[in-house]
Structures are given as C-alpha cells and as structure tokens.
Amino acid sequence: MMNSVTDVWNSILDILSKELTATSINTWFSDCRPVELSDTRLVLYTPTDFKRNIITQRYAAPITTALTDLFSCPFDLLVLAEDELDDYENTSEKDDSLPEVAGYTFDKFIVGNSNKFAHAAAIAVADKPGEVYNPLFIYGNSGLGKTHLLLSIGQRIHESEPNAMIAYVKGDDFTNQMVQSIKDNTQEEFRNKYRHVDLLLVDDIQFIAGKIGVQEEFFHTFNNLYEAGKQIVITSDRPPMEMVKLEDRLRTRFEGGLMADIQPPDMETRMAIIRNKAAQLGMVLPDDVVNYIADTIKSNIRQIEGVVKRLTAYNSIMDDEINISAAKRAIKDVIRVGEFVPTPDIIIEETAHYYSLEPDDLRGQRRTKNTAMARQISMYLMRSLTNLSLKDIGEQYEDRNHTTVLQSIRKVEDLISRDPSVSATIRDITSNINTIHGQ
C-alpha cells in the first residue's frame, strides 16, 4: 500500500510516462513536487506561474485520471507556484497521524454477509471511541478489507474530533521503530508517540508474535491506553488464539474486547464490489463480465478491483471491447503480477505431506477419516488458490464429478466457521505452499 504522497506522485509519473514523451515529463515535472494528498485533492508545487498554468491547463485531466485509477475515487488538483507554498502550509491543517491515502471511508466499503458484523462494529467504535468494544480486533485473510475498516475508523474520528491524537502503525513498523529507538537511545520518544494518543490503530499485529521485547513494549502501550479509556483497534490475518507465539497476557487482552472476523465475500457481494468499482471509474460492465469475474476470483477483493481497473484501462487507452475475453486477459495479468498461483500437484503434495500421506492417497479412493479430510481440504485450497473450475478440480481426483467437489468445499467452509483448528490447518498448509514453492 502506498503510504506517502511521494509514493503516490511517483506512481502518477509512471502512468504519465506511458502517455507523454520523456521530454514533456522532464520539462514540466522535473522540479514539480507533491505537497499533500487528502481524501479529495492532490496539491503540487512548481516554481513558476508559467509552469503552474501549463500543468493546470494541459495535464490536470491525466493526473486526476491517474489518481482515480490508483484510488478509485474522484480527485481535484491544486498547483501552487512561487510564493504560494508558504501561505498554503501556514494556513492548511495538517494531520500526519493517518497514512496519506484516499478512499478509505465507510461510504466506500461494500457491505455483505461476510463483513457486515465487522463493519457495524467499526462504525460503533468510530461513533463512540473508548466507550464500546475496546479493543476492537478485526481479523481475516489478506485483501478482504481489514485495513479499509481500520482507516475508516480513523477518518471518521478525525472528522468528528479534529484535535484527537491518532496513531496508525503496522506491526512490523512498530517492531522496526522500537529497534531503531534503542539504537538511537530515543526509547522515551518512541513510547510517548504511542502511549499518549486518543486512538491507536494497529495493522497486522501478527508480526509482533514471537518477538519478546516487542511484545513487552506493546503490552505496556496497550495497558496505558486501555486504562486511560483510549480506543484501540487492531487487525490481524488470524484470531489471537491461532497466534501460537503470542504471549498469553496479550492474547487475553485482545480477546477481552470485541473480535470481528471478515470472510471472503459471497457471490452477490463480489458482484456488487465489481459494479461499484466500475461505476467509480465511470464504466458499466456487461452482466456476463461481472458474473465471470465474480465467479473466478473469490477470495481477494484487491484482485477483483485490480481486474476492473485493467478492464477500464483496456477500454480507455486501447479502446478494447469489454467482454469475457478481455476479462480473462485482465485476470491473468492481475494474478501473474499479484501473487504466486500453485499448481494442483503442489496443493495435493503439500496437503498430503501435512497429513503424513502420499499424494496418491488423496487422488485415489481411500476413505479413512484422515484421508477424506485431507482430500476435502486440498479441494478447498484448489478452489481458493487457483482459478480452476469445479470440473477441473474433480479431474485431479480420479474424475470425481463437480457435485462431489462442491460438497467437499462446502463441508470445509462449514468446519472453518465452527472449528478454529481447521482454519489453523488451512493457514499452515497455505503457508507451506507459498514458502516452499512460491519463491
């Protein structure tokens, strides 16, 4: 995720470089620098009025289009020149507590059965920070909207209480900052940064598990804020009980608040996300394309949004027709760029290894309880981690039909909702697949 206005500006220049000559980029933007990015506006500075006028007249449209492509919401552009920068910086209100990213608000979050509880809990916390659900612990797999809800809470509290002190940090950044503070002998400044805020937002807390010194520091930070009645919101890719290396005293504190999980969106929600994303980009996708994308990508909202962006680009830049063929091409591009996709053989091999079985045991007809569970989980993983159809999956198991595959997948989904150990097993096998084969 881009978390600085400089990162965003560099991404915009990359996009512009595909449409403009190197000479144009160098002439008009070499001494242009980004000043601020809010929810609705990018502010740039260039040294002269002449350049300001050229950028505003010729390049405002492609710049704001690039921003819309990056963040899926409309933007304005303000270009400052000569002596205007000092006046702007003296009069504008700064909020450095939240990442400089746009679009993470409640009204842009698509609610469905898979996330409505977490969404409702996030709104309740944002409306009454420190009074209900403290801490709020949101967990779920990557790409399902945890960070969106986390930052939406921060944005709403900032809007209602502009003077509220808000700190946002990722688990790995908290670790790195703590280590650096020890090297620089600035531990007191580091502690004050997080122990004297009104709202602490921690993304991906799982990264502190197993780090004894970091957990000790976070434990005291948590206690200071909690005892002062300050709101704490945490996200993770798993519930506390599945963090094997998390200290018990932290686990009990995390579980002492409200835990809300986000599951992969159902078909209806995926279709709504696709249509909403397309509408934000100024497009209406054909129903068959919407259905195809929603049926193909089931477990990662970021990938869904990436496909819609690519379809929009095909249409606007290359004037391509938006059809199933274009959707297939966009999906291949997104998955190829975005993540490792294991083969059926890899999934069966790692699942069998986890259960101390042979791959042929899963492919064949053995019906022992252990083998049946391993086979069903491998089918579930094949559906989750690849784009294979039910029929294609069935062909990996001595030509089992798609109905049998679907029943197996649904059984595993039911077990996941009732038995945390099954979720842990699936997470471990997935980790093994990615770690061993995804390099």
VENBEL-V719682 format. One record per backbone hydrogen bond with DSSP energy under -1.0 kcal/mol. NH is the residue of the N-H (numbers start at 1). CO is the residue of the C=O. If there is no record, write none. Layout:
# VENBEL-V719682
nh=NH co=CO
nh=NH co=CO
This chain:
# VENBEL-V719682
nh=8 co=4
nh=9 co=5
nh=10 co=6
nh=11 co=7
nh=12 co=8
nh=13 co=9
nh=14 co=10
nh=15 co=11
nh=16 co=12
nh=17 co=13
nh=18 co=15
nh=19 co=16
nh=20 co=16
nh=25 co=21
nh=26 co=22
nh=27 co=23
nh=28 co=24
nh=29 co=25
nh=30 co=26
nh=32 co=29
nh=33 co=45
nh=35 co=43
nh=36 co=43
nh=38 co=41
nh=42 co=76
nh=43 co=36
nh=44 co=78
nh=45 co=33
nh=46 co=80
nh=52 co=48
nh=53 co=49
nh=54 co=50
nh=55 co=51
nh=56 co=52
nh=57 co=53
nh=58 co=54
nh=59 co=55
nh=63 co=59
nh=64 co=60
nh=65 co=61
nh=66 co=62
nh=67 co=63
nh=68 co=64
nh=69 co=65
nh=70 co=66
nh=71 co=67
nh=72 co=68
nh=76 co=40
nh=78 co=42
nh=80 co=44
nh=84 co=81
nh=88 co=84
nh=89 co=85
nh=90 co=86
nh=91 co=87
nh=92 co=88
nh=101 co=99
nh=105 co=103
nh=108 co=105
nh=109 co=106
nh=115 co=112
nh=116 co=112
nh=119 co=115
nh=120 co=116
nh=121 co=117
nh=122 co=118
nh=123 co=119
nh=124 co=120
nh=125 co=121
nh=126 co=122
nh=127 co=123
nh=128 co=124
nh=131 co=128
nh=132 co=128
nh=136 co=232
nh=137 co=258
nh=138 co=234
nh=139 co=260
nh=140 co=236
nh=149 co=145
nh=150 co=146
nh=151 co=147
nh=152 co=148
nh=153 co=149
nh=154 co=150
nh=155 co=151
nh=156 co=152
nh=157 co=153
nh=158 co=154
nh=159 co=155
nh=160 co=156
nh=161 co=157
nh=164 co=161
nh=167 co=199
nh=169 co=201
nh=171 co=203
nh=174 co=170
nh=175 co=171
nh=176 co=172
nh=177 co=173
nh=178 co=174
nh=179 co=175
nh=180 co=176
nh=181 co=177
nh=182 co=178
nh=183 co=179
nh=184 co=180
nh=186 co=181
nh=190 co=186
nh=191 co=187
nh=192 co=188
nh=193 co=189
nh=195 co=191
nh=198 co=165
nh=199 co=165
nh=200 co=231
nh=201 co=167
nh=202 co=233
nh=203 co=169
nh=205 co=235
nh=207 co=204
nh=208 co=205
nh=209 co=206
nh=210 co=245
nh=211 co=208
nh=215 co=211
nh=216 co=212
nh=217 co=213
nh=218 co=214
nh=219 co=215
nh=220 co=216
nh=221 co=217
nh=222 co=218
nh=223 co=219
nh=224 co=220
nh=225 co=221
nh=226 co=222
nh=227 co=223
nh=228 co=224
nh=229 co=226
nh=230 co=225
nh=231 co=198
nh=233 co=200
nh=234 co=136
nh=235 co=202
nh=236 co=138
nh=242 co=239
nh=243 co=240
nh=244 co=242
nh=246 co=243
nh=251 co=247
nh=252 co=248
nh=254 co=250
nh=255 co=251
nh=257 co=254
nh=258 co=135
nh=260 co=137
nh=262 co=139
nh=263 co=114
nh=270 co=266
nh=271 co=267
nh=272 co=268
nh=273 co=269
nh=274 co=270
nh=275 co=271
nh=276 co=272
nh=277 co=273
nh=278 co=274
nh=279 co=275
nh=280 co=276
nh=281 co=277
nh=282 co=279
nh=283 co=278
nh=290 co=286
nh=291 co=287
nh=292 co=288
nh=293 co=289
nh=294 co=290
nh=295 co=291
nh=296 co=292
nh=297 co=293
nh=301 co=143
nh=304 co=300
nh=305 co=301
nh=306 co=302
nh=307 co=303
nh=308 co=304
nh=309 co=305
nh=310 co=306
nh=311 co=307
nh=312 co=308
nh=313 co=309
nh=314 co=310
nh=315 co=311
nh=316 co=312
nh=317 co=313
nh=320 co=314
nh=327 co=323
nh=328 co=324
nh=329 co=325
nh=330 co=326
nh=331 co=327
nh=332 co=328
nh=333 co=329
nh=334 co=330
nh=335 co=331
nh=336 co=332
nh=337 co=333
nh=338 co=334
nh=339 co=335
nh=347 co=343
nh=348 co=344
nh=349 co=345
nh=350 co=346
nh=351 co=347
nh=352 co=348
nh=353 co=349
nh=354 co=350
nh=355 co=351
nh=356 co=353
nh=357 co=352
nh=361 co=358
nh=363 co=359
nh=364 co=360
nh=372 co=368
nh=373 co=369
nh=374 co=370
nh=375 co=371
nh=376 co=372
nh=377 co=373
nh=378 co=374
nh=379 co=375
nh=380 co=376
nh=381 co=377
nh=382 co=378
nh=383 co=379
nh=384 co=380
nh=385 co=381
nh=386 co=382
nh=393 co=389
nh=394 co=390
nh=395 co=391
nh=396 co=393
nh=397 co=394
nh=400 co=394
nh=405 co=401
nh=406 co=402
nh=407 co=403
nh=408 co=404
nh=409 co=405
nh=410 co=406
nh=411 co=407
nh=412 co=408
nh=413 co=409
nh=414 co=410
nh=415 co=411
nh=416 co=412
nh=417 co=413
nh=419 co=415
nh=422 co=419
nh=423 co=419
nh=424 co=420
nh=425 co=421
nh=426 co=422
nh=427 co=423
nh=428 co=424
nh=429 co=425
nh=430 co=426
nh=431 co=427
nh=432 co=428
nh=433 co=429
nh=434 co=430
nh=435 co=431
nh=436 co=432
nh=437 co=433
nh=438 co=434
